[in-house]
Amino acid sequence: MRKIVIIPTYNESENVSAMIDAIFGLEVPFDILIVDDGSPDGTAGIVRGKQGEFPDRLHLIERAGKLGLGTAYITGFEWALANGYDYVFEMDCDFSHDPDDLTKLYAAALEGADIVIGSRYIQGVRVVNWPMGRLLMSYFASVFVRAITNMPVRDATAGFVCYSREVLETIDLANIRMKGYGFQIEMKYSGWQLGFKLHEAPIIFTERQKGISKMSSGIFGEAFWGVIGLRLRKIKPRSNK
């Protein structure tokens, strides 16, 4: 089974090289696709240098500027489908997601889950070094999503996810509307509405040690109104499916 990890980056020069080495050091092989949004700190240049070490497994898409987390992932998803990958993972570059947990998500996918979510809230609260305000915002955002959508997911905003190829071929990616962290909710909800099996695997989420967080209240504002809008929409598969 061919597997690829999509990592969107913006100013991750302090983390990207170590993250690449960590993923390629796993016993289970994963390819990597970095989608860089014109990082002024030279992130893409570091990735190009690493491609000399991993010419067949490390891939890079460079975009002109910050176009949004959701569009970065959709660009990566379409690339992965075009290049024949069976499982597509998404994760952050800042080590808030532990690369070792990729194998846990993959194992759950092999057991039959179509969408595997690295969940902070499936076994209590498993978050390290977050300020209380941010933790409460994140936790109750997922409570809100569950209440509005009835989707059986405790960590709806999670950004550490494995999708099977069939899921990404079925979801109408061109019709995904939310661009920030609401994108994560919309993708899970779309998959669930289209009949795919969701599974949450417990992970420990650790706040980044290097670089600057991109989280903002505006991101949660988009998600709030976007979730309400989801209930008013009919989720349809791709027309060519």
N, C-alpha and C positions, 0 to 999 in steps of 0.2 A: 504493500500500500504506500503510495506516495503522499508525503505529508509536508506542509509548508507553514511556517509561522510568519504572519504579516505584522510588521511593527511600524506604525507611523511615527515619524520623528520631526521635531522642531527644536533646535538648540539642545541636542543631546550628546554633544561631543565628549562630555565627561563620563557617559555611560555606554555608548554604543559599541565600542570595541570589546569591553568586558562582557556585554550581553551576548554578542556574537560568539565569543569564545565559550561562554557558559553553555549556550545551546548546542554548539557543535561538539562540546565535551560530553554530552549525554550518551548513554549506551544505546538508546533508541535514536535512530537517525531522523533528523528534521532538516529540511531546507529552510532558508530565510529569505523573505522579501522585505526590504526596507523601503518605505514610501516617505521620502523627505520633502517637506514643503519649503524649500529654499532657505534652509537654516543659515543665518549669517555667521554662525560660529564654526562653520566648516565640518558639520556632521557628515555631509555627503562625501566630502573628500576623504574622511577617515574610512568610510565604507568602501569607497573605490580602492583604497590601499589594501583593505582586508580581502577584496575580491582576488587579489593576487595569490593569497593563501588558500582560498576556497573558490576557485573559478567556476565550478559547476553547481555549487550549492548556495552561494550567496548572490542575491539579485538586488538591483536598485532601480527604483523609479524616482526621478527628480521632477518636482513640480515647481512652478514659478513663484509661488508664495503660499501663505496660509489660506487654504481653501476649505478647512473644516475637517474634523475627525471623521465624520461619516463619509465624506467624499473620498478621503484617503483610503478607508477600508473598502469602499465599493470599487475603487480603482484596483486595489489589490485583489479583491475577490474575482473580478472579471479576468484579471491577468492569470490568476491561479487556475480558473476554469479553462482558459484558453491553452494552458500549458499542462493540462492533464493530471492535476492533483486530486487525490481521493478525499483527503481531509485537510481542512484549512483552519488554522488557529489564529486568533488575534490576542495580542498582549501589549502591555506598555514596555517602554525601553528603560524605565528608571529603577528596575528591580523591586518595585512594589508587588509585582507578580514574580514568584520564584520560578526560574526556568525549570527546576527539578519537577515542578507540578505538571509540566507538559505531559509527562509520561502517565500521570494519574488521569488526566483528561482523555488521553488517547485510549487508555485501558477501558474507560467507561464507554467510549464510542464503539470499541470493538465488541462490547457486551450488548450493543443494540440501541444505544441512545443516538438520536439524530443531531441534537444540540446539547453539548455538555458545557455547563456553566461553572467556572471556578468561583465558588460562592463564599462570601464573607459571613453570611448570616444563616447558613443551614444548620450549623451546630453551635448555637449561641452567637456571640459577636467575636469575630476573629480578626481584629484590626489592631495594629501596633503603631503607636506614636502619632495618632491623629488627635488634633484638638477636639474637645468634646462637642463644640458647635458643629464642626464638619461631620463628625461621626453621627450626630443626631440627624443632621440634614440628610445624609446618605441613607441611614436606616429607615427614617420615616418616609423618604421618597419611595423606597421599595414597598413599604406598607401601603402607601397611597396607590401605587400602581396595582397592587394586588386587589385593593378594594374597588378600584374603578374598572379594571379589566377582567377580574376573576382568574387571571393567569396564575397557575400554581407554581410561582417562582418567588423565593424569598429575597433574592438579590438581583432585581430586575435591571439595575444600572451597571452590573458587573461588566468589565471590559476584558476579562480573561475567558475566552470562549473557544470551543471547537465546533465547527460546522462540517457535516458530511457534504460531499459533493452534491448529492441529490437536493439537499436543502437549498444550497445557493443556486442551483439550476432552476428551482421551482419558484423561489421568492422573486417577485418583480423588483429587482434592485433599482431600476430606473425610477420606480415610484416610491422609494423610501424618501421621506420628506425631511426628517429631522437631521441636523448636521452635527450637533454637539453630542453630549452624553445621552440625550434623548434617542439618538440613533441606536444605542444599545438596547433600549426598551423596545423600540419599533421592530428591530430585527427579531428579537425573541418572540414578540407578540405575533408577528407575521408568520413565523415558523409554526408556532402553536396553532394559530387559526387555520393554517393549511394542513394540519393533521400530523405534524411531526412530533416525535417523542422528546421531551425535555428531561434532563437530569442535572442535578446540582451536586458537584463534588466539593467537599469542604477544603478550603485553602486558608492560609494565614496571609493577610494583606499587610505589608509593611510600608510605611511612608518613605518616600524617596530620601536618600542621604545626600545626593548630588544633583545639581540643577534646580530649576524653578518649576513649581507646580503650575499647570495650566487651568486648574479648577477655578470657577468663578460662580457667583450667584446667578449671573445671566444664563449660564449653562443649565442650571436647575429650573430657571424660569421657562426656558424653551421646552424642557421636558414636561413641566407641569401642564402647560396648555396643550402640548402635543399629545399627551396621554388622554386628555379629555377628547381631543379630536379623533383619536384612534377608535373610540367606541362608536363614532358616527360613520365610520368608513367600512366598506366591504373589502376585505382583503382577498385579492384575486391572484392566481399564479401568473407567471409570465405567459404572454399570449402564444409564444412558440413552444410552450411545454406540452 
